[in-house]
Amino acid sequence: MKTAIRKFAFDLRIRVGYGTAFFLLLSSYLLTLYANSELLKEARLVDHSNKIITGVESLLSSLKDAETGFRGFLLMNDERFLVPYSKSHRTVDSCYSNLIREVDGDQEEHSELATLDRLIDKKYEVMEQGLAIHRRYPLQLTDSLKIKGFFGLEIMDHIRSVVRQIQDKEQQRLQTRLQAMTTRYRTLNNVILLSLGVAIFMALFGYYTYSYENKGRRIAGERIALYQRQLNERIEELDHANKQLIQMRSIEKFAATGRIARTIAHEVRNPLTNINLAVEQLQAELNGTQAENADLMLDMISRNSARINLLITDLLNSTKFTDLVYKRVSVNQLLDETLELAKDRILLKSITVVKTYSDDICDIAVDVERIKIAFLNIIVNAIEAMEPGAGILQLKTTSRDGKCVISITDNGPGIDEESVSKVFEPYFTSKTKGTGLGLTNTQNIILNHNGHIGLESKKGMGTTFTIQLDFA
């Protein structure tokens, strides 16, 4: 209970700490956003002032060019001096249009520019009149021309005064805006530094909290991982031991079955021998007589005696260890050759064969003919279990735990759980015609090769035989 209360209090402190830090960071980010917005506004106003100052200066300069060209023409009577005069008129109009667009919305500035525009128009009007007088009386300085000159000088002084007034006012505004920009820039820097400080504090606090709180968790996690590894190792060992136990039980069961089969064969064959001798003696004594049905009965006894003897021989062959002739061969090639032996059955029932062979698998050392018999028994059983035209036979080879693993799978009706444990027993079969020794013989061959054979099957889900053999 105390641990739970302490953990809850610690979690509450963490929530409060992170909540406070988040609030501070959010506030600093909002202030930064506001400061940036105001800074951009001031920057636009500064740019506006600079454009006004530059624009009126350019306008005054173009007007001076016009006045210079006008006076040069009066002195030299050369039309080339009027080229700057003509250009200045277009330049002045362009500068004035730009200034009007720039001051759109500011009535005071618009009024000052309107006054300047009237003075400039008056100035050009005076110069046009002066040019007209000069063209009428060339090379003569008339009183009218002098009056126009003095009047133009007064207008020019007035224009300079208005331009200076506009520039001074904009300079004052520019200074004010620059100071505001500096103030906001410093404020922005302070907000950024504050945000950085909060972020560093948060990082340190988070690192300390994480290190302090998770030290025990890391130790517990390491112990859990260690216990889990140990548990997995124990499970693997138990699984390995269980597989070995199953294999040993299979061998032991197979050996016990062999002993029983040999005992039965010995006990049965002795009476059969006596029966056969008696039949031969009777046939010899009855030779040439006309006993009714005697030959038929004796022949029946001989045939059934031979049948019993053949069954005992098959049982002994399927339950005894035999000498093998080992040969190095590719397991993939071995399966292909076995499929050729069952080719007629596969074509007859239209079975689809799917091969999933491992290309980098090593060869195995086996008795080729006997291992083919083992594979063939499984393949034939699989073919007979599947529906014609819908059967799929899958053959797979792979390497697992240093063993060559062969899987043969069918999509037949499967085997029930009770029958799965009996499939390798002698004379157990679900077929109407069958001795029940095929899989017993298959198990005998695999065990003779120090291998292992297993079976997985569920009713309605097909059957898989898995064979493990040593690599060569």
Residue pairs with C-beta under 8 A, 6 or more apart in sequence:
10 213
14 209
17 205
17 209
18 202
21 198
21 201
21 202
21 205
24 198
25 195
25 198
25 199
25 202
28 191
28 194
28 195
28 198
29 195
31 191
32 188
32 191
32 192
32 195
35 184
35 187
35 188
35 191
36 188
38 184
39 181
39 184
39 185
39 188
42 177
42 180
42 181
42 184
43 181
45 173
45 177
46 174
46 177
46 178
46 181
48 102
49 170
49 171
49 173
49 174
49 177
50 174
51 98
51 102
52 99
52 102
52 103
52 109
52 166
52 170
53 167
53 170
53 171
53 174
55 95
55 98
55 99
55 102
56 99
56 116
56 163
56 166
56 167
57 163
57 167
58 91
58 95
59 92
59 95
59 96
59 99
59 116
59 120
59 163
60 159
60 160
60 163
62 88
62 91
62 92
62 95
63 88
63 92
63 120
63 123
63 156
63 159
65 84
65 85
65 87
65 88
65 91
66 84
66 85
66 88
66 89
66 92
66 124
66 127
67 123
67 127
67 152
67 156
68 84
69 81
69 82
69 83
69 84
69 85
69 88
70 81
70 82
70 85
70 127
70 130
70 131
72 78
72 81
73 79
73 81
73 82
73 85
73 131
73 134
74 130
74 134
74 145
77 134
77 138
77 139
82 131
85 127
89 124
92 120
96 113
96 116
96 117
96 120
99 113
100 110
100 113
103 109
103 110
103 113
104 110
109 166
112 162
112 165
112 166
112 169
113 166
115 162
116 159
116 162
116 163
116 166
119 155
119 158
119 159
119 162
120 159
122 155
123 152
123 155
123 156
123 159
126 148
126 151
126 152
126 155
127 152
129 148
130 145
130 148
130 149
130 152
133 142
133 144
133 145
133 148
134 145
137 145
243 452
246 454
247 452
250 424
250 443
250 447
250 452
251 447
254 319
254 424
254 443
254 444
254 447
257 319
257 425
257 426
257 440
258 316
258 319
258 320
258 321
261 312
261 315
261 316
261 319
261 320
261 426
262 316
262 319
262 320
264 312
264 315
265 312
265 315
265 316
268 308
268 312
269 309
269 312
272 305
272 308
272 309
275 301
275 305
276 302
276 305
279 298
279 301
279 302
279 305
282 294
282 298
283 295
283 298
286 294
286 295
286 298
311 435
314 435
314 437
315 426
315 427
315 437
317 441
318 426
318 437
318 440
318 441
318 444
319 426
319 440
319 444
320 444
321 444
321 447
321 448
322 370
322 448
324 366
324 367
324 370
324 448
324 449
325 367
326 365
326 366
326 367
327 365
327 366
327 367
327 368
328 363
328 364
328 365
328 472
329 363
329 364
329 365
329 366
329 368
330 363
330 364
331 361
331 363
331 364
331 397
331 404
331 406
331 469
332 357
332 358
332 361
332 397
334 364
334 366
334 368
334 371
334 372
334 375
335 355
335 357
335 375
335 395
335 397
335 406
337 372
338 372
338 375
338 376
338 379
339 346
339 353
339 379
339 395
341 372
341 376
342 376
342 379
342 380
342 383
345 351
345 380
345 383
345 384
346 353
346 383
346 393
348 388
349 383
349 386
349 388
349 389
349 391
350 388
350 389
350 391
351 383
351 386
351 391
351 392
351 393
352 391
352 392
352 393
353 393
353 394
353 395
354 392
354 393
354 394
354 395
355 394
355 395
355 396
356 394
356 395
356 396
356 397
357 395
357 396
357 397
358 397
358 398
358 399
361 397
361 398
361 399
361 404
362 399
362 404
362 471
362 472
363 471
363 472
364 404
364 469
364 470
364 471
364 472
365 470
365 471
365 472
366 449
366 469
367 445
367 448
367 449
370 445
370 448
371 445
371 449
373 441
373 442
373 445
374 441
374 442
374 445
374 446
374 467
375 406
375 408
377 438
377 439
377 441
377 442
378 408
378 439
378 442
378 465
379 393
379 408
380 438
381 438
381 439
382 393
382 408
382 409
382 410
382 412
382 463
383 391
383 393
383 410
384 431
385 410
385 412
385 413
385 463
386 392
386 393
386 410
386 411
386 412
387 412
390 411
391 410
391 411
391 412
392 410
392 411
393 408
393 409
393 410
394 407
394 408
394 409
394 410
395 406
395 407
395 408
395 409
396 406
396 407
396 409
397 404
397 405
397 406
397 407
398 405
398 407
399 405
399 471
400 468
402 471
403 468
403 469
403 470
403 471
404 468
404 469
404 470
404 471
405 466
405 467
405 468
406 466
406 467
406 468
406 469
407 464
407 465
407 466
407 467
408 464
408 465
408 467
409 462
409 463
409 464
409 465
410 462
410 463
411 462
412 462
412 463
413 459
413 460
414 457
414 458
414 459
414 460
414 461
414 462
414 463
415 423
415 430
415 455
415 457
415 459
415 463
416 459
419 428
419 430
420 455
420 457
422 428
423 439
423 455
424 439
424 440
424 442
424 443
424 453
425 436
425 440
426 436
426 437
426 440
427 435
427 436
427 437
428 436
429 435
429 436
442 453
443 453
446 452
446 453
446 467
446 469
447 453
449 469
449 470
450 470
451 467
451 468
451 469
451 470
452 467
452 468
453 465
453 466
453 467
453 468
454 465
454 466
454 467
454 468
455 463
455 464
455 465
455 466
456 463
456 464
456 466
457 463
457 464
